[in-house]
Amino acid sequence: MNIVTIVLVIAILCWNAIYTTSYGIWTIKDKNIKGGIAILLLAFVSISIPLFLLLKRM
């Protein structure tokens, strides 16, 4: 894979992780514990699967 593609994918994944995690924390602080945990799990899955596939292809 091209190094530019890898850097771009990692940058997008970092942005996704920061945005989704902060929204999950905000949801937990807004007294919606179950929804916040679900969003944090979604953030974990949306980061771990693409990273796994990226490392598998390298």
The first five atom37 places (N, CA, C, CB, O) and aatype in JSON, in Angstrom:
{
  "aatype": [12, 2, 9, 19, 16, 9, 19, 10, 19, 9, 0, 9, 10, 4, 17, 2, 0, 9, 18, 16, 16, 15, 18, 7, 9, 17, 16, 9, 11, 3, 11, 2, 9, 11, 7, 7, 9, 0, 9, 10, 10, 10, 0, 13, 19, 15, 9, 15, 9, 14, 10, 13, 10, 10, 10, 11, 1, 12],
  "atom_mask": [
    [1, 1, 1, 1, 1],
    [1, 1, 1, 1, 1],
    [1, 1, 1, 1, 1],
    [1, 1, 1, 1, 1],
    [1, 1, 1, 1, 1],
    [1, 1, 1, 1, 1],
    [1, 1, 1, 1, 1],
    [1, 1, 1, 1, 1],
    [1, 1, 1, 1, 1],
    [1, 1, 1, 1, 1],
    [1, 1, 1, 1, 1],
    [1, 1, 1, 1, 1],
    [1, 1, 1, 1, 1],
    [1, 1, 1, 1, 1],
    [1, 1, 1, 1, 1],
    [1, 1, 1, 1, 1],
    [1, 1, 1, 1, 1],
    [1, 1, 1, 1, 1],
    [1, 1, 1, 1, 1],
    [1, 1, 1, 1, 1],
    [1, 1, 1, 1, 1],
    [1, 1, 1, 1, 1],
    [1, 1, 1, 1, 1],
    [1, 1, 1, 0, 1],
    [1, 1, 1, 1, 1],
    [1, 1, 1, 1, 1],
    [1, 1, 1, 1, 1],
    [1, 1, 1, 1, 1],
    [1, 1, 1, 1, 1],
    [1, 1, 1, 1, 1],
    [1, 1, 1, 1, 1],
    [1, 1, 1, 1, 1],
    [1, 1, 1, 1, 1],
    [1, 1, 1, 1, 1],
    [1, 1, 1, 0, 1],
    [1, 1, 1, 0, 1],
    [1, 1, 1, 1, 1],
    [1, 1, 1, 1, 1],
    [1, 1, 1, 1, 1],
    [1, 1, 1, 1, 1],
    [1, 1, 1, 1, 1],
    [1, 1, 1, 1, 1],
    [1, 1, 1, 1, 1],
    [1, 1, 1, 1, 1],
    [1, 1, 1, 1, 1],
    [1, 1, 1, 1, 1],
    [1, 1, 1, 1, 1],
    [1, 1, 1, 1, 1],
    [1, 1, 1, 1, 1],
    [1, 1, 1, 1, 1],
    [1, 1, 1, 1, 1],
    [1, 1, 1, 1, 1],
    [1, 1, 1, 1, 1],
    [1, 1, 1, 1, 1],
    [1, 1, 1, 1, 1],
    [1, 1, 1, 1, 1],
    [1, 1, 1, 1, 1],
    [1, 1, 1, 1, 1]
  ],
  "atom_positions": [
    [[0.83, -1.18, 0.0], [0.0, 0.0, 0.0], [0.88, 1.24, 0.0], [-0.95, 0.0, 1.21], [2.0, 1.24, 0.5]],
    [[0.36, 2.27, -0.55], [1.06, 3.54, -0.61], [1.09, 4.18, 0.78], [0.4, 4.48, -1.65], [0.11, 4.11, 1.52]],
    [[2.2, 4.81, 1.12], [2.36, 5.41, 2.44], [1.37, 6.56, 2.65], [3.79, 5.92, 2.63], [0.91, 6.79, 3.76]],
    [[1.04, 7.27, 1.58], [0.08, 8.37, 1.69], [-1.3, 7.83, 2.03], [0.03, 9.18, 0.37], [-2.02, 8.43, 2.83]],
    [[-1.66, 6.71, 1.45], [-2.95, 6.08, 1.74], [-3.02, 5.64, 3.19], [-3.19, 4.89, 0.81], [-4.04, 5.82, 3.85]],
    [[-1.95, 5.06, 3.68], [-1.92, 4.59, 5.07], [-2.04, 5.76, 6.03], [-0.62, 3.81, 5.36], [-2.8, 5.69, 7.0]],
    [[-1.32, 6.84, 5.78], [-1.38, 8.02, 6.64], [-2.78, 8.63, 6.6], [-0.33, 9.07, 6.22], [-3.3, 9.06, 7.63]],
    [[-3.38, 8.68, 5.42], [-4.73, 9.23, 5.29], [-5.76, 8.39, 6.03], [-5.11, 9.34, 3.82], [-6.64, 8.93, 6.7]],
    [[-5.65, 7.07, 5.93], [-6.58, 6.18, 6.63], [-6.42, 6.33, 8.14], [-6.34, 4.72, 6.21], [-7.41, 6.38, 8.86]],
    [[-5.19, 6.4, 8.62], [-4.96, 6.55, 10.06], [-5.46, 7.9, 10.55], [-3.46, 6.39, 10.39], [-5.99, 8.0, 11.66]],
    [[-5.31, 8.95, 9.75], [-5.81, 10.27, 10.14], [-7.34, 10.26, 10.24], [-5.35, 11.34, 9.14], [-7.9, 10.84, 11.17]],
    [[-8.0, 9.63, 9.29], [-9.46, 9.55, 9.32], [-9.92, 8.72, 10.52], [-10.0, 8.94, 8.02], [-10.91, 9.07, 11.16]],
    [[-9.22, 7.63, 10.81], [-9.59, 6.8, 11.96], [-9.38, 7.55, 13.28], [-8.77, 5.51, 11.96], [-10.18, 7.4, 14.21]],
    [[-8.32, 8.35, 13.37], [-8.1, 9.15, 14.58], [-9.21, 10.19, 14.76], [-6.73, 9.85, 14.53], [-9.71, 10.38, 15.87]],
    [[-9.59, 10.85, 13.68], [-10.67, 11.82, 13.75], [-11.97, 11.14, 14.18], [-10.86, 12.52, 12.39], [-12.71, 11.67, 15.01]],
    [[-12.24, 9.97, 13.62], [-13.44, 9.22, 13.97], [-13.41, 8.82, 15.45], [-13.56, 7.96, 13.09], [-14.43, 8.92, 16.13]],
    [[-12.27, 8.38, 15.93], [-12.16, 7.96, 17.33], [-12.39, 9.14, 18.27], [-10.78, 7.34, 17.6], [-13.12, 9.01, 19.26]],
    [[-11.78, 10.27, 17.99], [-11.93, 11.44, 18.86], [-13.37, 11.93, 18.85], [-10.98, 12.56, 18.41], [-13.94, 12.22, 19.91]],
    [[-13.96, 12.04, 17.68], [-15.32, 12.56, 17.55], [-16.33, 11.64, 18.22], [-15.67, 12.76, 16.08], [-17.19, 12.11, 18.97]],
    [[-16.25, 10.35, 17.95], [-17.22, 9.4, 18.49], [-17.05, 9.22, 19.99], [-17.1, 8.06, 17.78], [-18.04, 9.12, 20.72]],
    [[-15.81, 9.17, 20.47], [-15.58, 9.02, 21.9], [-16.06, 10.25, 22.67], [-14.09, 8.79, 22.17], [-16.66, 10.11, 23.74]],
    [[-15.82, 11.43, 22.14], [-16.29, 12.63, 22.84], [-17.81, 12.69, 22.86], [-15.72, 13.89, 22.18], [-18.4, 13.14, 23.84]],
    [[-18.46, 12.24, 21.79], [-19.92, 12.2, 21.78], [-20.44, 11.17, 22.78], [-20.44, 11.88, 20.37], [-21.46, 11.4, 23.44]],
    [[-19.76, 10.03, 22.9], [-20.15, 9.02, 23.88], [-20.02, 9.54, 25.31], [0.0, 0.0, 0.0], [-20.9, 9.3, 26.14]],
    [[-18.94, 10.24, 25.59], [-18.75, 10.81, 26.94], [-19.8, 11.88, 27.21], [-17.33, 11.42, 27.08], [-20.33, 11.96, 28.32]],
    [[-20.11, 12.71, 26.22], [-21.14, 13.72, 26.39], [-22.5, 13.07, 26.65], [-21.22, 14.62, 25.14], [-23.28, 13.57, 27.46]],
    [[-22.78, 11.96, 25.98], [-24.04, 11.25, 26.18], [-24.11, 10.66, 27.58], [-24.21, 10.15, 25.13], [-25.17, 10.67, 28.21]],
    [[-23.0, 10.13, 28.07], [-22.97, 9.6, 29.44], [-23.19, 10.72, 30.45], [-21.63, 8.87, 29.72], [-23.92, 10.54, 31.43]],
    [[-22.57, 11.87, 30.24], [-22.75, 13.0, 31.16], [-24.17, 13.56, 31.11], [-21.76, 14.1, 30.83], [-24.62, 14.2, 32.05]],
    [[-24.87, 13.31, 30.0], [-26.25, 13.78, 29.84], [-27.25, 12.78, 30.43], [-26.56, 14.02, 28.36], [-28.43, 12.82, 30.1]],
    [[-26.76, 11.9, 31.31], [-27.56, 10.92, 32.06], [-28.15, 9.82, 31.18], [-28.68, 11.63, 32.78], [-29.21, 9.28, 31.5]],
    [[-27.48, 9.49, 30.09], [-27.91, 8.38, 29.25], [-26.76, 7.37, 29.23], [-28.29, 8.87, 27.79], [-25.99, 7.31, 28.27]],
    [[-26.67, 6.58, 30.28], [-25.53, 5.68, 30.47], [-25.52, 4.58, 29.4], [-25.57, 5.04, 31.87], [-24.48, 4.32, 28.8]],
    [[-26.67, 3.95, 29.16], [-26.71, 2.85, 28.18], [-26.39, 3.34, 26.78], [-28.1, 2.19, 28.19], [-25.67, 2.67, 26.04]],
    [[-26.9, 4.48, 26.41], [-26.6, 5.04, 25.1], [-25.14, 5.42, 24.95], [0.0, 0.0, 0.0], [-24.54, 5.22, 23.9]],
    [[-24.57, 5.97, 26.01], [-23.15, 6.34, 25.98], [-22.25, 5.13, 25.85], [0.0, 0.0, 0.0], [-21.26, 5.17, 25.12]],
    [[-22.58, 4.06, 26.57], [-21.78, 2.84, 26.46], [-21.9, 2.24, 25.07], [-22.23, 1.81, 27.52], [-20.92, 1.75, 24.52]],
    [[-23.1, 2.29, 24.5], [-23.29, 1.78, 23.14], [-22.47, 2.58, 22.13], [-24.77, 1.81, 22.75], [-21.89, 2.01, 21.21]],
    [[-22.42, 3.89, 22.3], [-21.63, 4.73, 21.4], [-20.14, 4.46, 21.57], [-21.93, 6.22, 21.65], [-19.4, 4.43, 20.58]],
    [[-19.68, 4.25, 22.8], [-18.27, 3.94, 23.02], [-17.9, 2.58, 22.43], [-17.95, 3.96, 24.52], [-16.81, 2.42, 21.89]],
    [[-18.81, 1.6, 22.52], [-18.56, 0.31, 21.86], [-18.51, 0.47, 20.35], [-19.65, -0.7, 22.25], [-17.69, -0.16, 19.68]],
    [[-19.39, 1.3, 19.81], [-19.37, 1.57, 18.38], [-18.06, 2.23, 17.97], [-20.56, 2.47, 17.99], [-17.51, 1.91, 16.91]],
    [[-17.55, 3.14, 18.79], [-16.27, 3.78, 18.5], [-15.15, 2.75, 18.49], [-15.98, 4.88, 19.52], [-14.28, 2.79, 17.62]],
    [[-15.16, 1.84, 19.46], [-14.12, 0.81, 19.53], [-14.16, -0.09, 18.3], [-14.29, -0.03, 20.79], [-13.11, -0.39, 17.72]],
    [[-15.34, -0.51, 17.9], [-15.47, -1.4, 16.74], [-15.11, -0.66, 15.45], [-16.9, -1.96, 16.64], [-14.46, -1.22, 14.57]],
    [[-15.53, 0.6, 15.34], [-15.26, 1.34, 14.1], [-13.79, 1.68, 13.94], [-16.08, 2.61, 14.07], [-13.36, 2.04, 12.85]],
    [[-13.0, 1.57, 15.01], [-11.56, 1.79, 14.91], [-10.82, 0.46, 14.78], [-11.06, 2.55, 16.14], [-9.87, 0.36, 14.0]],
    [[-11.23, -0.53, 15.54], [-10.46, -1.78, 15.58], [-10.57, -2.59, 14.29], [-10.93, -2.63, 16.74], [-9.57, -3.17, 13.85]],
    [[-11.73, -2.66, 13.67], [-11.87, -3.46, 12.45], [-11.05, -2.87, 11.29], [-13.35, -3.55, 12.04], [-10.31, -3.62, 10.66]],
    [[-11.15, -1.56, 10.99], [-10.3, -1.04, 9.92], [-8.81, -1.15, 10.2], [-10.65, 0.39, 9.66], [-8.02, -1.4, 9.29]],
    [[-8.4, -0.95, 11.46], [-6.98, -1.09, 11.79], [-6.52, -2.53, 11.61], [-6.72, -0.64, 13.23], [-5.41, -2.77, 11.12]],
    [[-7.35, -3.48, 12.01], [-7.01, -4.89, 11.81], [-6.84, -5.2, 10.33], [-8.09, -5.79, 12.43], [-5.88, -5.87, 9.94]],
    [[-7.77, -4.74, 9.52], [-7.68, -5.0, 8.08], [-6.49, -4.28, 7.45], [-8.97, -4.58, 7.39], [-5.86, -4.81, 6.53]],
    [[-6.18, -3.09, 7.94], [-5.02, -2.36, 7.42], [-3.73, -3.09, 7.75], [-4.99, -0.94, 7.99], [-2.85, -3.21, 6.9]],
    [[-3.6, -3.57, 8.98], [-2.39, -4.28, 9.37], [-2.29, -5.64, 8.69], [-2.35, -4.46, 10.89], [-1.19, -6.13, 8.42]],
    [[-3.43, -6.25, 8.42], [-3.43, -7.55, 7.75], [-2.95, -7.44, 6.3], [-4.83, -8.17, 7.8], [-2.32, -8.36, 5.79]],
    [[-3.26, -6.34, 5.64], [-2.86, -6.15, 4.24], [-1.4, -5.76, 4.09], [-3.73, -5.1, 3.6], [-0.82, -5.94, 3.02]],
    [[-0.79, -5.23, 5.14], [0.6, -4.78, 5.04], [1.58, -5.91, 5.11], [0.91, -3.79, 6.13], [2.79, -5.69, 5.04]]
  ]
}
